[in-house]
Each structure stands twice: as structure tokens, then as C-alpha cells.
Amino acid sequence: MQKLQAGILAITLLLSIQTIKAQTAEEVVNKNIEAMGGKEKLLSIKTIKMEGAMNSMGQEVAIEITKSHLVGQRIDITVMGMTGYQLNNATQGWSFMPFNGQPAPEAWNEDQVKGGLPQLDIQGTFVNYKDKGTQLELQGKETAEGEECNKIKVTFKNAVVSTYFISTKTNYVIKTSGLRKIKGEEIEIITSFSNYKPTAGGFVFAHTTSTPNGEINYEKIEVNQPVDEKLFTVN
């Protein structure tokens, strides 16, 4: 009888080990891709336009984000009757914040441009990640924003590293974090994502994002609308 019980215990342990080994980074991100509408749906994204608002230090801030896949990204910010922007493409980036006393657009340094490159991939970090030269490492589970998440270290082709926290319940990305060099100083950038829901075209997006600067709520998100690429350069 004892031998039988020992044999059952050994089989149970073996099955448990096999179950643990079966959980891979690729399986985790594949579930995320499906939750976001599927690979085919994501690959069809060419442009994104997002309109939202946030409250910063008692001021209402209007935010409009325009992205073109692997071409460029522009964030227009309007506050106190003044409009500034932050934009970047594959080789350059600029910031202009007149409400902060900035008199003219300021070019990004090399580290800022490098750090902004992953943001140009609007079809999703995990779609065809191997072809992009991206490496994934599953680092176990961790609680983020009150949810159990799979923690994945993402190393992009240009050596930029970010950590993604993917909910084990919904398979959505709940949080990202990573060190970025800003004016020669390494700063951890943390962004949280929530309020996931589909657009009119069936594309799934987080309609609320939170950063140290505040929470942004998007009222309007449009996919594959015409975008003038001149938006991503300073004339």
C-alpha cells in the first residue's frame, strides 16, 4: 500500500513539474495577442489616433496622440490655452512645451531617440517578436495593480529593456516599467493600463493609462485613419 501511495505521489509530482515547464514566455504573450483581438487583427493596424484628457495639478490637460506604424508618433498637449508637443520618428525626436517656459522645440538626444523606438511598433510588442529581434524572458509571477501577473523581461533589438506585467486572468498588459536615460540620468518609467475595451472597429485598447504625471482617459480612439507623415518632423 505504501509503495502504491509513493508511486501516485511520484506521478503527481512529475505532472506538476511538467505543468510548470509548460508555461513559457511565448505561451503567455500568445494569450495576450489573442486577448487583443488576434495576430491578424493587430497586423492590420497602420495608424492610431487617440483623444483624451488628464488632470495635472488642478489643470485640465487635453491630449491627442497620433501614431503611424514604424514611422512616427506625436503627442499634442494643450493646457492653459497653449499647445505643446512631443514627437519622434525612427531617427529623431523633439519636445516643445511652451507652458513650461520652453521658447523653441528641443531635439532629443541619442538615448531618448533610442528609448522611443519601441513605441513606433503600434501593432504590438509581442506580434512576430522573434522576427523583430526581440527577446523574452518569463520571470515568474508578481502582483501588479492588485492583479496576479506574469512578469516578462523584454529586450528589444536596440538593447532597450522593459518589463511587462500581464494579467493571468485577462491576459492584458497591466503595467510596464523600464529605465530610460533622460538628460544623462537613468529614470524608471512606469505606466499602468486599465479599462480595456474594443473600438468601433473591434480593436482592443486600454482606455485609461496612468503615469507619474497623472491618469489619462481616452474618449476617442480611431484606427487606420489617414495620417500626414509631416506630423512626425519639425519643419
C-alpha positions in Angstrom: 0.0 0.0 0.0 2.8 2.4 0.9 4.5 1.6 -2.4 1.3 2.4 -4.3 0.9 5.7 -2.4 4.6 6.6 -3.1 4.0 5.8 -6.8 0.9 8.0 -7.0 2.8 10.8 -5.3 5.7 10.5 -7.7 3.4 10.7 -10.7 1.6 13.7 -9.2 4.9 15.5 -8.7 6.0 14.6 -12.2 2.8 16.0 -13.7 3.2 19.2 -11.6 6.8 19.7 -12.9 5.6 19.2 -16.4 2.8 21.7 -15.9 5.3 24.3 -14.6 7.7 23.7 -17.5 4.8 24.1 -20.0 4.3 27.7 -19.0 6.6 29.7 -21.3 7.0 33.3 -22.2 5.8 32.5 -25.7 2.6 31.0 -24.4 2.0 34.0 -22.2 2.4 36.5 -25.0 0.3 34.4 -27.4 -2.6 34.6 -24.9 -2.1 38.4 -24.8 -2.2 38.6 -28.6 -5.5 36.7 -28.6 -6.9 38.9 -25.9 -6.1 42.0 -28.0 -8.0 40.7 -31.0 -5.6 38.2 -32.5 -2.5 38.4 -34.7 -4.3 39.1 -37.9 -6.2 41.9 -36.4 -3.1 43.5 -34.9 -1.1 43.2 -38.1 -3.8 45.2 -39.9 -3.1 48.3 -37.7 -1.3 51.0 -39.7 -2.3 54.2 -37.8 -3.8 55.1 -34.5 -5.4 58.4 -33.3 -6.3 58.9 -29.6 -8.0 61.8 -27.9 -8.1 62.1 -24.2 -7.7 64.3 -21.1 -5.9 64.3 -17.8 -5.9 66.5 -14.7 -2.5 67.6 -13.7 -2.0 69.8 -10.6 -5.6 71.1 -10.9 -5.3 71.9 -14.6 -7.3 70.1 -17.3 -4.9 68.9 -20.0 -6.1 67.8 -23.4 -4.0 65.1 -25.1 -4.1 63.9 -28.7 -1.8 61.1 -29.8 -1.2 60.3 -33.5 0.9 57.2 -34.5 1.9 55.6 -37.8 3.4 52.1 -37.7 7.2 52.2 -37.7 7.1 55.8 -39.0 6.4 58.1 -36.1 4.5 59.2 -33.0 3.2 62.6 -32.0 1.7 63.7 -28.7 0.0 67.1 -28.7 -0.7 68.6 -25.3 -3.0 71.6 -24.7 -3.2 73.3 -21.3 -3.9 76.9 -20.2 -4.6 77.9 -23.8 -1.2 76.8 -25.0 -0.3 73.7 -27.1 3.0 71.9 -27.0 4.1 68.6 -28.4 6.5 65.6 -28.2 7.2 63.7 -31.4 9.7 61.1 -32.6 10.4 59.1 -35.7 13.0 56.4 -36.4 16.0 58.7 -36.3 15.0 61.9 -34.4 12.7 63.3 -31.7 11.7 66.7 -30.4 9.9 68.3 -27.5 8.2 71.7 -27.3 6.4 72.6 -24.0 5.7 76.4 -24.0 3.6 76.1 -20.8 6.9 75.1 -19.1 8.6 78.2 -20.4 10.3 76.5 -23.3 10.8 79.1 -26.1 11.5 76.7 -29.0 11.5 73.0 -29.9 14.3 71.0 -28.3 15.9 68.0 -30.1 16.1 64.7 -28.3 19.5 63.2 -27.5 20.6 59.8 -28.8 19.4 57.9 -25.7 15.9 59.5 -25.9 15.6 58.6 -29.6 16.7 55.0 -28.8 14.3 54.7 -25.9 11.4 55.9 -28.1 11.8 53.4 -30.9 9.7 50.6 -29.4 6.8 53.0 -29.2 6.7 53.1 -33.0 5.6 49.5 -33.2 1.9 50.1 -32.8 0.9 46.5 -33.9 2.2 45.2 -30.5 5.5 44.3 -28.9 4.7 40.6 -29.0 3.5 40.2 -32.6 6.2 38.4 -34.6 8.7 39.3 -31.8 11.3 36.8 -32.9 11.4 38.4 -36.4 11.9 41.8 -34.8 14.9 40.5 -32.9 13.1 40.9 -29.5 14.0 38.5 -26.7 11.6 37.5 -24.0 12.3 36.1 -20.5 9.5 34.8 -18.2 10.4 35.9 -14.7 7.6 34.3 -12.7 4.5 35.8 -11.2 4.1 39.1 -9.4 1.2 41.2 -8.2 0.7 44.5 -10.2 -2.1 46.9 -9.7 -3.8 44.3 -7.4 -3.7 41.6 -10.1 -1.6 38.4 -10.3 0.6 38.9 -13.4 3.1 37.0 -15.4 6.3 39.1 -15.4 8.2 39.2 -18.7 11.5 40.9 -19.3 11.5 42.3 -22.9 14.9 43.1 -24.5 14.4 44.9 -27.8 16.8 44.6 -30.8 18.3 48.0 -29.9 19.1 46.8 -26.3 16.3 48.8 -24.7 14.9 46.7 -21.8 11.3 46.9 -20.4 9.4 44.7 -18.0 5.8 43.8 -18.9 3.2 42.6 -16.3 0.5 40.5 -18.0 -2.7 39.6 -16.0 -3.1 35.9 -15.5 -6.9 36.5 -15.5 -7.5 38.7 -18.5 -4.1 38.3 -20.4 -4.0 42.1 -20.8 -0.8 44.1 -20.1 -1.4 45.8 -16.7 1.9 47.6 -16.3 5.2 48.3 -17.9 8.4 49.6 -16.4 11.9 50.3 -17.7 14.9 52.5 -17.1 15.4 55.4 -19.6 18.2 58.0 -19.8 16.8 61.5 -19.6 19.4 64.3 -19.6 22.1 61.8 -18.6 20.2 60.4 -15.7 18.6 57.0 -15.6 14.9 57.2 -14.6 12.4 54.4 -14.1 9.4 55.0 -16.3 6.3 53.1 -15.0 3.0 53.1 -16.9 -0.2 51.3 -15.9 -3.0 50.3 -18.2 -6.7 49.6 -17.5 -10.3 50.0 -18.8 -9.6 47.7 -21.8 -12.4 47.7 -24.4 -12.9 47.5 -28.1 -13.2 50.4 -30.5 -16.0 50.6 -33.2 -13.7 48.6 -35.5 -13.2 45.9 -32.9 -9.6 46.8 -32.0 -9.0 46.4 -28.2 -7.2 49.2 -26.4 -6.6 50.3 -22.8 -8.8 53.5 -22.5 -7.0 54.6 -19.3 -3.3 54.9 -18.7 -1.5 56.1 -15.6 1.9 57.6 -15.3 3.7 59.6 -12.5 2.3 62.7 -14.3 -1.3 61.7 -13.9 -4.1 59.5 -15.3 -5.2 59.8 -18.9 -8.7 58.8 -20.0 -9.2 58.4 -23.7 -12.7 59.3 -25.0 -11.9 58.6 -28.7 -9.6 56.0 -30.4 -9.6 55.6 -34.2 -7.6 53.1 -36.2 -6.3 53.3 -39.8 -7.4 56.9 -40.4 -5.2 58.9 -42.9 -2.1 60.4 -41.2 0.2 63.0 -42.7 3.8 61.9 -42.0 4.9 65.5 -41.8 3.4 65.4 -38.3 6.5 63.5 -37.2 9.1 66.1 -38.1 9.8 69.7 -37.1 9.8 72.0 -40.1 
